[in-house]
Amino acid sequence: MRRDVRILLVGDDGVGKSTLITSLIKETFIPNIQHVVPEVTIPPEVTPENVTTHIVDSSVLYVPPTTARTENRETLETEIRKAHVICIVYSIDDPNTFNRLPVFWLPYIRSLGVNVPVVLVGNKIDLRGEDVTNQSLEDEIIPIMNEFKLEGEVETCVECSARQPLNVSEVFYFAQKAVLHPTAPLYDSREHVLKPACVDALRRIFKLCDTDKDNVLNDDELNEFQRKCFNAPLQQQELEGVKEVVRDREPLGVNGIGLTEIGFLFLHTLFIQRGRLETTWTVLRKFGYGDDLSLREDFLLPP
């Protein structure tokens, strides 16, 4: 797992990119700030994922070239190519900034051949009034996510307010998570199934944990797996709860002995669908897999 994350904020002018960064750092709203905030580096000890985080602001908007704008465009494209994750910020009170996500920003990033996760960020939810929740957000976002949910494109959407502030730290947490625990290598979001390389890796892990080779993980084997991956066994009640979840949704996933391979794969599909990608990535990394789902060199050739 990488030890640093580079987050780039892009979006139309006036959507609040610089204000979001300032609100994160100052933990309060600062009304008068510079147009573009210099790059910010956050040390690992103050981040949930314990990684060094670089946050880069960009107020540059690509327009047909002039001398000055060409320089700006080149700077923006350089930063896009350096980023590990891109947050495209739009303003809740300006529908045009939202409409430009699928017609300008996402195609523009795709045209550069950049294959990194994208987080859509709706800023200024305080301007909705008392009820800041958006009941129709899913209906608005799903068509965009379906169109751009290819390798390394739209991961999620977060609404926030730099003024209140509300959900500001969550924006950067989800951006970190999109880099450290990405969806694309594991899961086909259009077909809603695990990808073949992920299935192969999880099947290998299942076989390694099935020490008595009966094609089922009994309670002892499940607990040993749990200890290896998460440093703590499950209580009997928790084990039964896991099996009950599988039994309800995938009858072939559990038998009288324990969890079958079908059930093991189903559990990881469920983790991913519920946004708990860190669980599956922890398992894969404990068994030697890198971010491309091949076995790491340090695992194959330990020092």
C-alpha contacts under 8 A as a table, 3 or more apart, distances in Angstrom:
res1	aa1	res2	aa2	distance
1	M	180	L	6.56
1	M	290	G	7.31
1	M	291	D	7.06
2	R	5	V	7.52
2	R	51	V	7.89
2	R	180	L	6.99
3	R	50	N	7.87
3	R	51	V	4.99
3	R	52	T	6.33
4	D	51	V	5.18
4	D	52	T	4.52
4	D	53	T	5.65
4	D	54	H	7.60
5	V	51	V	6.97
5	V	52	T	6.34
5	V	53	T	4.84
5	V	54	H	6.13
5	V	84	H	6.17
5	V	85	V	7.85
5	V	176	Q	6.52
5	V	179	V	7.11
6	R	53	T	5.97
6	R	54	H	4.67
6	R	55	I	6.04
6	R	56	V	7.47
6	R	82	K	7.69
6	R	83	A	5.26
6	R	84	H	5.13
6	R	85	V	6.62
7	I	53	T	7.39
7	I	54	H	6.04
7	I	55	I	4.82
7	I	56	V	6.10
7	I	83	A	5.90
7	I	84	H	6.18
7	I	85	V	5.19
7	I	86	I	5.91
7	I	87	C	7.20
7	I	172	F	7.96
7	I	175	A	6.98
7	I	176	Q	7.75
8	L	55	I	6.02
8	L	56	V	4.78
8	L	57	D	6.21
8	L	58	S	7.41
8	L	79	E	7.29
8	L	80	I	7.07
8	L	83	A	5.88
8	L	84	H	7.90
8	L	85	V	6.45
8	L	86	I	4.87
8	L	87	C	6.07
9	L	17	K	6.30
9	L	55	I	7.69
9	L	56	V	6.27
9	L	57	D	5.29
9	L	58	S	6.04
9	L	86	I	6.00
9	L	87	C	4.80
9	L	88	I	6.00
9	L	89	V	6.86
10	V	17	K	7.14
10	V	57	D	7.09
10	V	58	S	5.52
10	V	59	S	6.74
10	V	60	V	7.76
10	V	86	I	7.21
10	V	87	C	6.25
10	V	88	I	5.00
10	V	89	V	6.17
11	G	15	V	6.88
11	G	17	K	7.44
11	G	58	S	7.89
11	G	59	S	7.17
11	G	61	L	7.41
11	G	88	I	5.25
11	G	89	V	4.95
11	G	90	Y	6.24
11	G	97	T	7.81
11	G	105	W	7.49
12	D	15	V	6.11
12	D	59	S	7.30
12	D	61	L	6.43
12	D	89	V	7.53
12	D	90	Y	6.98
12	D	97	T	6.38
13	D	16	G	7.89
13	D	59	S	6.09
13	D	60	V	7.70
13	D	61	L	7.26
14	G	17	K	7.72
15	V	89	V	6.43
15	V	90	Y	5.45
15	V	91	S	4.89
15	V	97	T	7.77
15	V	123	N	6.87
16	G	19	T	5.05
16	G	20	L	6.05
16	G	89	V	7.50
16	G	91	S	7.51
16	G	123	N	6.85
16	G	124	K	7.90
16	G	162	A	7.53
17	K	20	L	5.29
17	K	21	I	6.61
17	K	57	D	6.68
17	K	58	S	7.56
17	K	59	S	7.56
17	K	89	V	6.60
18	S	21	I	5.28
18	S	22	T	6.23
18	S	33	I	7.73
18	S	34	Q	7.73
18	S	35	H	6.76
18	S	36	V	5.88
18	S	37	V	5.66
18	S	57	D	6.29
19	T	22	T	5.03
19	T	23	S	5.96
19	T	29	F	7.56
19	T	30	I	7.27
19	T	33	I	7.28
19	T	162	A	6.21
20	L	23	S	5.13
20	L	24	L	6.23
20	L	161	S	7.91
20	L	162	A	5.10
20	L	168	V	6.70
21	I	24	L	5.15
21	I	25	I	6.35
21	I	37	V	7.62
21	I	55	I	7.72
21	I	57	D	7.79
22	T	25	I	5.18
22	T	26	K	5.87
22	T	27	E	7.81
22	T	28	T	7.99
22	T	29	F	7.48
22	T	30	I	7.07
22	T	37	V	7.76
23	S	26	K	5.26
23	S	27	E	5.13
23	S	28	T	5.10
23	S	29	F	5.22
23	S	30	I	6.83
23	S	162	A	5.84
23	S	163	R	7.70
23	S	165	P	6.95
23	S	168	V	7.28
24	L	27	E	5.20
24	L	28	T	7.43
24	L	168	V	6.17
24	L	169	S	6.18
26	K	29	F	7.54
27	E	165	P	7.70
28	T	163	R	7.64
28	T	164	Q	7.73
28	T	165	P	6.45
29	F	162	A	6.30
29	F	163	R	5.06
29	F	164	Q	6.86
29	F	165	P	6.53
30	I	33	I	6.71
30	I	163	R	7.91
34	Q	37	V	6.34
35	H	59	S	7.43
36	V	57	D	6.18
36	V	58	S	6.51
36	V	59	S	6.29
37	V	56	V	7.84
37	V	57	D	5.87
38	P	56	V	7.10
38	P	57	D	6.87
39	E	54	H	6.87
39	E	55	I	5.76
39	E	56	V	4.78
39	E	57	D	6.63
40	V	54	H	5.65
40	V	55	I	5.11
40	V	56	V	6.63
41	T	52	T	7.10
41	T	53	T	5.68
41	T	54	H	4.50
41	T	55	I	6.42
42	I	46	V	7.21
42	I	47	T	7.55
42	I	52	T	5.85
42	I	53	T	5.06
42	I	54	H	6.37
43	P	46	V	6.11
43	P	47	T	7.22
43	P	51	V	7.09
43	P	52	T	4.89
43	P	53	T	6.64
44	P	47	T	5.40
44	P	49	E	7.56
44	P	50	N	4.38
44	P	51	V	4.24
44	P	52	T	4.44
44	P	53	T	7.09
45	E	50	N	5.59
45	E	51	V	7.52
46	V	50	N	7.06
47	T	50	N	5.17
47	T	51	V	6.51
47	T	52	T	7.75
47	T	53	T	7.95
48	P	173	Y	7.51
49	E	176	Q	7.69
58	S	76	L	7.12
60	V	72	N	6.10
60	V	73	R	7.02
60	V	76	L	6.45
61	L	72	N	7.78
61	L	73	R	7.20
62	Y	69	R	7.20
62	Y	72	N	7.49
62	Y	73	R	5.43
63	V	69	R	6.95
63	V	73	R	7.94
64	P	69	R	7.72
65	P	68	A	7.88
65	P	69	R	5.56
65	P	70	T	5.07
66	T	69	R	5.06
66	T	70	T	5.72
67	T	70	T	5.37
67	T	71	E	6.75
68	A	71	E	5.40
68	A	72	N	6.51
69	R	72	N	4.89
69	R	73	R	5.98
70	T	73	R	5.01
70	T	74	E	6.16
71	E	74	E	5.18
71	E	75	T	6.23
72	N	75	T	5.08
72	N	76	L	6.17
73	R	76	L	5.08
73	R	77	E	6.12
74	E	77	E	5.09
74	E	78	T	6.09
75	T	78	T	5.13
75	T	79	E	6.30
76	L	79	E	5.16
76	L	80	I	6.15
77	E	80	I	4.99
77	E	81	R	6.23
77	E	112	L	7.73
78	T	81	R	5.24
78	T	82	K	6.34
79	E	82	K	5.03
79	E	83	A	6.14
80	I	83	A	5.31
80	I	86	I	7.37
80	I	109	I	7.56
80	I	114	V	7.53
81	R	114	V	6.25
83	A	86	I	6.55
83	A	116	V	7.61
84	H	116	V	5.93
84	H	117	P	7.37
84	H	179	V	6.47
85	V	116	V	5.54
85	V	117	P	5.08
85	V	118	V	5.87
85	V	119	V	7.59
85	V	175	A	6.34
85	V	176	Q	7.75
85	V	178	A	7.18
85	V	179	V	6.41
86	I	116	V	7.27
86	I	117	P	6.49
86	I	118	V	4.87
86	I	119	V	6.29
86	I	175	A	7.68
87	C	118	V	5.78
87	C	119	V	4.72
87	C	120	L	5.78
87	C	121	V	6.44
87	C	175	A	7.25
88	I	101	L	7.72
88	I	105	W	7.60
88	I	118	V	7.17
88	I	119	V	6.35
88	I	120	L	5.08
88	I	121	V	5.94
89	V	120	L	6.19
89	V	121	V	4.62
89	V	122	G	5.96
89	V	123	N	6.72
90	Y	94	D	7.81
90	Y	97	T	5.16
90	Y	98	F	5.53
90	Y	120	L	7.75
90	Y	121	V	6.20
90	Y	122	G	5.10
90	Y	123	N	6.10
91	S	94	D	5.36
91	S	95	P	7.29
91	S	97	T	6.12
91	S	98	F	6.98
91	S	122	G	5.68
91	S	123	N	5.03
91	S	124	K	6.01
92	I	95	P	6.73
92	I	98	F	7.69
92	I	122	G	5.83
92	I	123	N	5.87
92	I	124	K	5.63
92	I	125	I	5.94
92	I	127	L	7.45
92	I	128	R	7.83
93	D	124	K	7.06
93	D	125	I	7.95
93	D	127	L	6.65
93	D	128	R	7.72
94	D	97	T	5.76
94	D	98	F	7.23
95	P	98	F	5.15
95	P	99	N	6.13
96	N	99	N	4.92
96	N	100	R	6.16
97	T	100	R	5.31
97	T	101	L	6.99
98	F	101	L	5.52
99	N	102	P	6.61
99	N	103	V	7.00
100	R	103	V	5.03
100	R	104	F	5.15
100	R	105	W	6.43
101	L	104	F	5.77
101	L	105	W	5.03
101	L	106	L	5.82
102	P	105	W	6.47
102	P	106	L	5.50
102	P	107	P	6.72
102	P	144	I	6.40
103	V	106	L	7.03
103	V	107	P	6.52
104	F	107	P	5.61
104	F	108	Y	5.81
105	W	108	Y	5.05
105	W	109	I	6.23
106	L	109	I	5.26
106	L	110	R	6.12
106	L	148	F	7.54
107	P	110	R	4.94
107	P	111	S	5.93
108	Y	111	S	5.06
108	Y	112	L	6.68
109	I	112	L	5.41
109	I	113	G	7.10
109	I	114	V	6.28
110	R	113	G	5.38
110	R	114	V	6.01
110	R	115	N	7.66
111	S	114	V	7.64
115	N	151	E	6.75
115	N	152	G	5.27
115	N	153	E	7.01
116	V	151	E	7.97
116	V	152	G	4.72
116	V	153	E	6.32
117	P	152	G	4.42
117	P	153	E	4.82
117	P	154	V	6.00
117	P	155	E	5.98
117	P	178	A	6.17
117	P	179	V	6.93
117	P	182	P	7.63
118	V	152	G	7.19
118	V	153	E	5.25
118	V	154	V	4.54
118	V	155	E	5.72
118	V	156	T	7.47
118	V	175	A	7.94
119	V	154	V	5.88
119	V	155	E	5.69
119	V	156	T	5.29
119	V	157	C	5.71
119	V	158	V	7.48
119	V	174	F	7.67
119	V	175	A	6.45
120	L	154	V	7.26
120	L	156	T	6.38
120	L	157	C	4.51
120	L	158	V	6.31
121	V	157	C	5.80
121	V	158	V	5.01
121	V	159	E	5.68
121	V	160	C	7.25
121	V	171	V	7.15
122	G	125	I	7.28
122	G	157	C	7.56
122	G	158	V	6.21
122	G	159	E	4.41
122	G	160	C	6.09
123	N	159	E	5.93
123	N	160	C	4.97
123	N	161	S	5.28
123	N	162	A	6.95
124	K	127	L	5.79
124	K	160	C	6.37
124	K	161	S	4.58
124	K	162	A	6.64
124	K	163	R	7.21
125	I	128	R	5.59
125	I	132	V	5.59
125	I	133	T	7.83
125	I	159	E	6.77
125	I	160	C	5.83
125	I	161	S	5.31
126	D	129	G	6.02
126	D	130	E	7.71
126	D	132	V	6.06
126	D	161	S	5.95
126	D	163	R	7.36
126	D	164	Q	6.94
127	L	132	V	7.85
128	R	131	D	6.59
128	R	132	V	5.60
129	G	132	V	6.37
134	N	137	L	5.35
135	Q	138	E	7.46
136	S	139	D	5.31
136	S	140	E	6.31
137	L	140	E	5.09
137	L	141	I	6.02
138	E	141	I	5.21
138	E	142	I	5.77
139	D	142	I	5.71
139	D	143	P	7.41
140	E	143	P	6.74
140	E	144	I	7.69
141	I	144	I	5.37
141	I	145	M	6.16
141	I	157	C	7.52
142	I	145	M	4.97
142	I	146	N	5.93
143	P	146	N	5.14
143	P	147	E	6.23
144	I	147	E	5.17
144	I	148	F	6.12
145	M	148	F	5.18
145	M	149	K	5.20
145	M	154	V	5.81
145	M	155	E	7.82
145	M	156	T	7.95
146	N	149	K	5.36
146	N	190	R	6.93
147	E	150	L	7.84
148	F	153	E	5.79
148	F	154	V	5.96
149	K	152	G	7.36
149	K	153	E	5.27
149	K	154	V	5.33
149	K	155	E	7.28
149	K	189	S	6.78
149	K	190	R	7.38
150	L	153	E	5.54
150	L	154	V	7.74
150	L	184	A	7.57
150	L	189	S	7.98
151	E	184	A	5.45
151	E	185	P	7.89
152	G	155	E	7.52
152	G	182	P	7.93
152	G	183	T	7.85
152	G	184	A	5.73
155	E	178	A	6.69
155	E	183	T	7.32
156	T	174	F	7.94
158	V	167	N	7.89
158	V	170	E	7.78
158	V	171	V	6.27
159	E	167	N	7.10
160	C	165	P	7.60
160	C	166	L	5.38
160	C	167	N	4.87
160	C	168	V	5.92
160	C	171	V	7.61
161	S	164	Q	5.70
161	S	165	P	5.22
161	S	166	L	4.93
161	S	167	N	6.73
161	S	168	V	6.72
162	A	165	P	4.65
162	A	166	L	6.56
162	A	168	V	6.39
163	R	166	L	7.69
165	P	168	V	6.40
167	N	170	E	4.97
167	N	171	V	6.45
168	V	171	V	5.37
168	V	172	F	7.14
169	S	172	F	5.45
169	S	173	Y	6.15
170	E	173	Y	4.83
170	E	174	F	6.00
171	V	174	F	5.46
171	V	175	A	6.30
172	F	175	A	4.86
172	F	176	Q	6.13
173	Y	176	Q	5.12
173	Y	177	K	6.11
174	F	177	K	4.87
174	F	178	A	6.05
175	A	178	A	5.19
175	A	179	V	6.75
176	Q	179	V	5.38
176	Q	180	L	6.21
177	K	180	L	5.08
177	K	181	H	5.34
177	K	182	P	7.02
178	A	181	H	5.57
178	A	182	P	4.82
178	A	183	T	7.31
179	V	182	P	5.52
181	H	277	L	5.84
181	H	278	E	5.56
181	H	281	W	6.29
182	P	185	P	6.81
182	P	186	L	7.71
182	P	277	L	7.34
183	T	186	L	5.59
183	T	187	Y	5.82
183	T	272	I	7.70
183	T	277	L	7.09
184	A	187	Y	5.72
184	A	188	D	6.91
185	P	195	K	7.18
185	P	197	A	7.91
185	P	198	C	7.32
185	P	291	D	7.68
185	P	292	D	6.78
185	P	293	L	7.40
186	L	194	L	5.84
186	L	195	K	5.49
186	L	197	A	7.50
186	L	198	C	5.30
187	Y	192	H	7.01
187	Y	193	V	5.87
187	Y	194	L	4.41
187	Y	195	K	5.14
187	Y	198	C	7.74
187	Y	272	I	7.64
188	D	191	E	5.52
188	D	192	H	5.49
188	D	193	V	5.42
188	D	194	L	6.01
188	D	195	K	5.88
189	S	192	H	4.88
189	S	193	V	7.11
193	V	269	T	7.09
194	L	198	C	6.28
194	L	199	V	6.26
194	L	269	T	6.45
195	K	198	C	5.34
195	K	199	V	6.26
196	P	199	V	5.00
196	P	200	D	6.14
197	A	200	D	5.12
197	A	201	A	6.24
197	A	293	L	6.69
198	C	201	A	5.12
198	C	202	L	6.14
198	C	293	L	6.95
199	V	202	L	5.21
199	V	203	R	6.03
199	V	265	L	7.20
200	D	203	R	5.16
200	D	204	R	6.28
201	A	204	R	5.20
201	A	205	I	6.34
201	A	284	L	7.39
201	A	293	L	7.25
202	L	205	I	4.97
202	L	206	F	6.08
202	L	265	L	6.96
202	L	284	L	7.48
203	R	206	F	5.00
203	R	207	K	6.25
203	R	261	E	7.04
203	R	265	L	7.77
204	R	207	K	5.18
204	R	208	L	6.24
205	I	208	L	5.08
205	I	209	C	6.22
205	I	287	F	7.00
206	F	209	C	5.20
206	F	210	D	6.13
206	F	217	L	7.85
206	F	261	E	6.64
206	F	264	F	7.38
207	K	210	D	5.04
207	K	211	T	7.61
207	K	213	K	7.38
207	K	215	N	7.38
208	L	211	T	6.60
209	C	217	L	7.27
209	C	221	E	6.30
209	C	222	L	7.78
209	C	224	E	7.86
209	C	225	F	6.42
210	D	213	K	5.30
210	D	214	D	7.03
210	D	215	N	6.50
210	D	216	V	6.49
210	D	217	L	5.62
210	D	221	E	6.53
211	T	221	E	7.20
213	K	216	V	7.58
215	N	260	T	6.46
215	N	261	E	6.94
216	V	257	I	6.81
216	V	258	G	5.87
216	V	259	L	5.47
216	V	260	T	4.65
216	V	261	E	6.79
217	L	220	D	7.81
217	L	221	E	5.43
217	L	222	L	5.82
217	L	257	I	7.52
217	L	258	G	5.41
217	L	259	L	5.03
217	L	260	T	6.38
218	N	221	E	5.29
218	N	222	L	6.08
218	N	257	I	5.67
218	N	258	G	4.52
218	N	259	L	6.58
219	D	222	L	5.04
219	D	223	N	6.10
219	D	239	L	7.29
219	D	258	G	6.58
220	D	223	N	5.15
220	D	224	E	6.21
221	E	224	E	5.06
221	E	225	F	6.15
222	L	225	F	5.05
222	L	226	Q	6.11
223	N	226	Q	4.86
223	N	227	R	6.11
223	N	233	P	5.06
223	N	234	L	6.10
224	E	227	R	5.08
224	E	228	K	6.18
224	E	233	P	7.14
225	F	228	K	5.19
225	F	229	C	6.22
226	Q	229	C	5.34
226	Q	230	F	5.57
226	Q	231	N	6.75
226	Q	232	A	6.20
226	Q	233	P	5.50
226	Q	234	L	7.02
227	R	230	F	5.41
227	R	231	N	4.24
227	R	232	A	4.68
227	R	233	P	5.27
228	K	231	N	5.80
228	K	232	A	7.99
228	K	286	K	7.54
229	C	282	T	6.69
229	C	283	V	5.66
229	C	286	K	5.99
234	L	237	Q	7.98
234	L	238	E	5.79
234	L	239	L	6.05
235	Q	238	E	5.12
235	Q	239	L	6.27
236	Q	239	L	5.02
236	Q	240	E	6.23
237	Q	240	E	5.16
237	Q	241	G	6.14
238	E	241	G	4.90
238	E	242	V	6.25
239	L	242	V	5.21
239	L	243	K	6.37
240	E	243	K	5.14
240	E	244	E	6.03
241	G	244	E	5.01
241	G	245	V	6.29
242	V	245	V	5.27
242	V	246	V	6.49
243	K	246	V	5.11
243	K	247	R	5.98
243	K	254	V	6.56
243	K	258	G	7.60
243	K	259	L	6.94
244	E	247	R	4.94
244	E	248	D	6.10
245	V	248	D	5.37
245	V	249	R	6.54
246	V	249	R	5.35
246	V	250	E	5.41
246	V	251	P	7.03
246	V	253	G	6.03
246	V	254	V	6.84
246	V	263	G	6.20
246	V	266	F	7.31
246	V	267	L	6.95
247	R	250	E	5.34
247	R	251	P	4.76
247	R	252	L	7.42
247	R	253	G	6.33
247	R	254	V	5.93
248	D	251	P	6.49
250	E	253	G	5.34
250	E	254	V	7.88
250	E	263	G	6.83
250	E	266	F	7.33
251	P	254	V	6.40
252	L	255	N	7.19
252	L	260	T	7.40
252	L	262	I	6.66
252	L	263	G	6.90
253	G	259	L	5.96
253	G	260	T	5.11
253	G	261	E	6.95
253	G	262	I	4.96
253	G	263	G	3.43
253	G	264	F	7.11
253	G	266	F	7.39
254	V	257	I	7.72
254	V	258	G	5.62
254	V	259	L	4.66
254	V	260	T	5.56
254	V	263	G	6.17
255	N	258	G	5.52
255	N	259	L	6.67
255	N	260	T	7.12
259	L	262	I	7.99
259	L	263	G	5.69
259	L	264	F	6.50
260	T	263	G	5.04
260	T	264	F	6.21
261	E	264	F	4.94
261	E	265	L	6.22
262	I	265	L	5.29
262	I	266	F	6.09
263	G	266	F	4.87
263	G	267	L	6.12
264	F	267	L	5.27
264	F	268	H	6.66
265	L	268	H	5.34
265	L	269	T	6.28
266	F	269	T	5.01
266	F	270	L	6.16
267	L	270	L	5.04
267	L	271	F	6.23
268	H	271	F	4.93
268	H	272	I	6.25
268	H	280	T	6.17
269	T	272	I	5.28
269	T	273	Q	6.17
270	L	273	Q	5.06
270	L	274	R	6.11
271	F	274	R	5.23
271	F	275	G	6.36
271	F	276	R	4.92
271	F	277	L	6.30
271	F	279	T	7.04
271	F	280	T	7.16
272	I	275	G	5.09
272	I	276	R	5.32
272	I	277	L	4.97
272	I	280	T	7.47
273	Q	276	R	7.47
276	R	279	T	5.75
276	R	280	T	7.49
277	L	280	T	5.42
277	L	281	W	6.16
278	E	281	W	5.00
278	E	282	T	5.87
279	T	282	T	5.22
279	T	283	V	6.49
280	T	283	V	5.18
280	T	284	L	6.26
281	W	284	L	5.03
281	W	285	R	6.00
282	T	285	R	5.25
282	T	286	K	6.06
283	V	286	K	5.22
283	V	287	F	6.48
284	L	287	F	5.32
284	L	288	G	6.56
284	L	289	Y	5.33
284	L	290	G	7.79
284	L	293	L	7.91
285	R	288	G	5.08
285	R	289	Y	4.84
285	R	290	G	6.37
286	K	289	Y	7.39
288	G	295	L	5.37
288	G	296	R	5.76
288	G	299	F	5.41
288	G	300	L	7.96
289	Y	292	D	7.68
289	Y	293	L	5.24
289	Y	294	S	5.46
289	Y	295	L	4.46
289	Y	296	R	5.62
290	G	293	L	5.18
290	G	294	S	5.72
290	G	295	L	6.02
290	G	296	R	5.39
291	D	294	S	7.56
295	L	299	F	6.74
295	L	300	L	6.89
296	R	299	F	5.22
296	R	300	L	6.38
297	E	300	L	5.07
297	E	301	L	5.72
297	E	302	P	7.67
298	D	301	L	5.17
298	D	302	P	4.96
298	D	303	P	7.28
299	F	302	P	5.55
